[in-house]
Amino acid sequence: MQGMLVSIINKLLPQYPEVQTARQVALWLLEAVTEQKTAQLLTKQIILTEQQQYQLETMIHEHLYEHKPLQYILGHVPFLDLELIVEPPVLIPRPETEEWCHWLIQQLQSMQEQPLTIADVGTGTGCIGLALAQALPHATVYALDTAPEALRLAHKNAVHNDINNIHIKRSDLLAQVADISFDLIVSNPPYISEQEYMRLSPAVQRWEDKNALMASDEGLALIKIIVRQAASMLKKNVAAQQNNIPRLLIEIDRTQADTVAQLYHQAGFERTTVLKDLFGNDRVVVAY
């Protein structure tokens, strides 16, 4: 096993110069190929079948030379208490999104027993909507998207995580649920400008859906629509106001906080705040 592991690490070193990182990636790949955990791999003599060897070599080639993200190769990522299936071209959930989603769930703990109605606009894998549905079992969550691949994957993840209080629905932002009033609306929409998109890594540009990342008007086009729609679709929830509960959260580019906060105020939201991500960048604008 040790010789095999060293061989894989050596192949990965051009991509992962730190040996410990290359070793971890090598073990993840071996776990995927053998369907065994690291503890088993390190304590047993593992001999790959011809098919497993071919699968491993294919994974390494795709990752190093075709820039395929490791998450797509492994086929799943953790997100809070979920295990999410990930498939190209649906956007891979980011740690920054996971971080603010965790913060939001903490803010909603006082309303855990209430039958909240929540919209997740541009659900992708379903990560945000499913995390909220899991944490708030009395809530009804609408996970909305226009991409058929995203809708299929979100449904697959709902089944995979055994979450039933979520409706996965095709909707152009909030247009197809205009007859529903919501307690909370959240979104990780496309917000990258065309110029910024051109600077993204080949792994992102080649494998992830451009339409889930980039928006016109310096990345603000869809955010403007969501803010406008949300202003008329949120319930006039006195309890939420009294309990200081967030009503609208939109993930943004680090340069957009002031502009998006201004959009909120123009739409009638009285108070906003900006959450920073783990790198210290502005990441989410919250309206109360």
C-alpha positions in Angstrom: 0.0 0.0 0.0 2.8 2.4 0.9 4.5 2.1 -2.5 1.2 2.7 -4.3 0.4 5.8 -2.1 3.9 7.3 -2.7 3.4 6.7 -6.5 0.1 8.6 -6.5 1.6 11.4 -4.3 4.4 11.9 -6.8 2.0 12.3 -9.6 0.0 14.8 -7.7 2.9 17.0 -6.5 2.9 19.3 -9.5 -0.7 20.3 -8.5 -0.2 20.0 -4.7 3.4 20.9 -3.8 2.8 20.3 -0.1 3.3 16.6 0.5 0.6 16.4 3.2 -2.0 17.9 0.9 -1.0 15.6 -2.0 -1.2 12.6 0.4 -4.7 13.6 1.5 -5.9 13.9 -2.1 -4.3 10.6 -2.9 -6.1 8.9 -0.1 -9.4 10.5 -1.2 -8.9 9.1 -4.7 -8.1 5.7 -3.3 -11.2 5.8 -1.1 -13.3 6.5 -4.1 -11.8 3.8 -6.2 -11.8 1.0 -3.6 -14.9 2.1 -1.6 -12.9 1.7 1.6 -12.1 4.2 4.3 -8.6 5.6 5.0 -8.1 3.5 8.1 -8.7 0.4 6.1 -6.4 1.5 3.3 -3.5 2.2 5.7 -3.8 -1.0 7.7 -4.5 -3.6 4.9 -2.6 -4.7 1.9 -4.5 -3.2 -1.0 -4.1 -4.6 -4.5 -6.1 -2.7 -7.2 -7.9 -4.6 -9.8 -7.2 -3.8 -13.4 -10.5 -1.8 -13.6 -9.7 0.1 -10.4 -6.2 0.9 -11.6 -7.7 2.3 -14.9 -10.3 4.3 -12.9 -7.6 5.8 -10.7 -5.4 6.8 -13.6 -8.4 8.3 -15.3 -9.2 10.4 -12.2 -5.6 11.6 -11.9 -5.4 12.5 -15.6 -8.8 14.4 -15.5 -7.7 16.3 -12.4 -4.2 17.3 -13.5 -4.6 17.7 -17.3 -8.3 18.4 -17.9 -8.6 20.7 -14.8 -11.6 18.7 -13.5 -12.4 19.8 -9.9 -11.6 17.2 -7.3 -15.2 17.5 -6.0 -16.6 16.3 -9.3 -14.2 13.5 -9.4 -15.1 12.3 -5.9 -18.8 12.9 -6.6 -19.8 14.4 -3.3 -19.0 17.2 -0.8 -19.9 17.8 2.8 -22.1 20.8 3.5 -23.0 21.4 7.2 -24.8 18.1 8.1 -25.5 17.1 4.5 -23.6 14.9 2.1 -24.2 16.5 -1.3 -23.8 14.7 -4.6 -22.0 17.0 -7.1 -22.1 16.7 -10.8 -20.9 19.0 -13.6 -21.9 21.6 -14.6 -23.9 22.4 -11.5 -22.0 24.8 -9.3 -19.9 23.2 -6.5 -20.9 24.6 -3.1 -18.3 26.9 -1.6 -17.0 27.1 2.0 -18.1 30.8 2.1 -21.7 29.8 1.4 -21.6 27.0 4.0 -20.3 29.5 6.5 -23.1 32.1 6.1 -25.7 29.3 5.9 -24.5 28.0 9.3 -24.8 31.6 10.7 -28.3 31.9 9.4 -29.4 28.6 10.9 -28.2 29.8 14.3 -30.2 33.0 13.9 -33.3 31.0 13.2 -33.1 28.7 16.2 -35.8 30.7 18.1 -38.2 30.0 15.2 -37.3 26.3 14.8 -40.8 25.1 15.8 -42.6 27.6 13.5 -44.0 26.7 10.1 -41.8 29.1 8.1 -42.0 29.4 4.4 -38.6 29.9 2.8 -37.4 30.4 -0.8 -33.9 29.4 -2.0 -33.5 31.3 -5.3 -31.0 29.6 -7.7 -30.7 26.5 -5.6 -28.0 24.6 -7.7 -27.2 21.5 -5.8 -29.8 22.4 -3.3 -27.2 23.1 -0.6 -28.7 26.1 1.0 -32.4 25.0 0.8 -31.6 21.5 2.0 -29.5 22.7 4.9 -32.4 25.0 6.0 -35.0 22.3 5.5 -33.0 19.9 7.6 -32.4 22.4 10.4 -36.0 23.6 10.4 -38.1 20.5 10.0 -41.4 22.5 10.4 -40.5 24.9 7.6 -41.5 24.5 4.0 -38.7 25.3 1.6 -39.0 26.1 -2.1 -35.7 25.4 -4.0 -35.9 27.3 -7.2 -33.8 27.1 -10.4 -34.1 27.2 -14.2 -31.3 24.8 -15.1 -32.7 21.2 -15.6 -29.4 19.8 -14.4 -29.6 21.7 -11.2 -33.2 20.7 -10.6 -32.4 17.1 -11.1 -29.4 17.2 -8.8 -31.3 19.1 -6.1 -34.0 16.4 -6.2 -31.3 13.7 -6.0 -29.7 15.4 -3.0 -33.1 15.7 -1.2 -33.6 12.0 -1.6 -30.0 11.2 -0.7 -30.3 13.1 2.5 -33.9 12.0 3.3 -35.3 15.5 3.4 -39.0 15.8 2.6 -40.0 19.4 3.6 -38.6 20.9 0.4 -40.3 21.6 -3.0 -37.9 21.7 -5.9 -39.4 23.8 -8.6 -38.5 25.4 -11.9 -38.7 29.1 -11.6 -37.1 32.1 -13.2 -35.9 33.6 -10.0 -39.2 34.1 -8.0 -41.5 34.6 -11.0 -43.2 31.2 -10.8 -43.9 31.4 -7.1 -45.3 34.9 -7.2 -48.5 33.7 -5.5 -46.6 32.6 -2.3 -45.7 34.8 0.6 -42.4 34.0 2.3 -41.0 34.5 5.7 -37.4 34.3 4.4 -35.8 34.5 1.0 -32.2 33.5 0.4 -30.1 33.4 -2.7 -26.6 32.7 -4.0 -27.2 34.1 -7.5 -24.8 34.6 -10.4 -23.0 37.8 -9.3 -19.6 37.7 -11.1 -18.9 40.4 -13.8 -17.7 39.4 -17.2 -14.3 40.8 -16.5 -14.0 38.9 -13.3 -15.2 35.7 -14.9 -12.3 35.8 -17.4 -9.9 35.7 -14.4 -11.3 32.6 -12.9 -9.3 29.4 -13.0 -9.6 26.9 -15.9 -11.2 24.4 -13.5 -14.1 26.8 -13.0 -14.4 28.0 -16.6 -14.2 24.6 -18.1 -16.4 22.6 -15.8 -18.9 24.8 -13.9 -22.0 26.4 -15.5 -21.1 30.0 -16.6 -24.8 31.0 -16.2 -24.6 30.1 -12.5 -21.6 32.4 -12.0 -21.8 35.4 -14.3 -24.4 38.1 -14.7 -24.5 41.3 -16.7 -24.5 44.8 -15.4 -21.3 44.3 -13.5 -22.7 41.1 -11.9 -25.8 42.9 -10.5 -28.5 42.2 -13.1 -30.2 39.3 -11.3 -29.6 40.7 -7.8 -31.6 43.8 -8.8 -34.5 41.6 -9.9 -34.4 39.4 -6.7 -34.4 42.4 -4.4 -37.4 43.9 -6.3 -39.4 40.7 -6.3 -38.6 39.9 -2.6 -39.8 43.3 -1.4 -43.3 42.4 -2.5 -43.3 38.7 -1.6 -42.1 38.7 2.0 -44.7 38.4 4.7 -45.2 41.4 7.0 -44.0 39.3 9.9 -44.2 41.2 13.2 -42.6 38.3 15.1 -39.6 38.2 12.8 -39.2 42.0 13.3 -39.4 41.7 17.1 -37.0 38.7 17.2 -34.4 40.4 14.9 -34.8 37.6 12.3 -33.2 38.0 8.8 -35.7 38.3 6.0 -33.6 38.5 2.8 -30.0 37.3 2.3 -28.1 37.5 -1.0 -24.6 36.3 -1.5 -22.5 38.9 -3.4 -19.1 39.6 -4.9 -16.7 41.3 -2.4 -17.0 44.6 -4.3 -20.8 44.8 -4.3 -21.9 45.3 -0.7 -22.5 49.1 -0.8 -24.4 48.9 -4.1 -26.6 46.0 -3.0 -27.3 47.6 0.4 -28.5 50.7 -1.5 -30.8 48.5 -3.7 -32.3 47.0 -0.5 -33.0 50.5 0.9 -34.5 51.6 -2.4 -36.8 48.6 -2.3 -38.1 49.6 1.2 -36.0 47.5 3.5 -35.3 49.6 6.6 -32.2 47.9 7.9 -29.3 46.0 6.4 -26.0 44.5 7.5 -23.1 42.9 5.7 -21.6 39.6 6.6 -17.9 38.9 5.9 -16.6 35.5 4.8 -13.7 33.5 6.3 -11.3 35.5 4.2 -12.5 38.8 5.6 -14.3 39.8 2.4 -17.9 41.2 2.2 -20.0 38.2 1.2 -23.7 38.5 2.1 -26.0 41.4 2.5 -28.8 40.8 5.0 -32.1 42.7 5.3 -34.3 42.7 8.4 
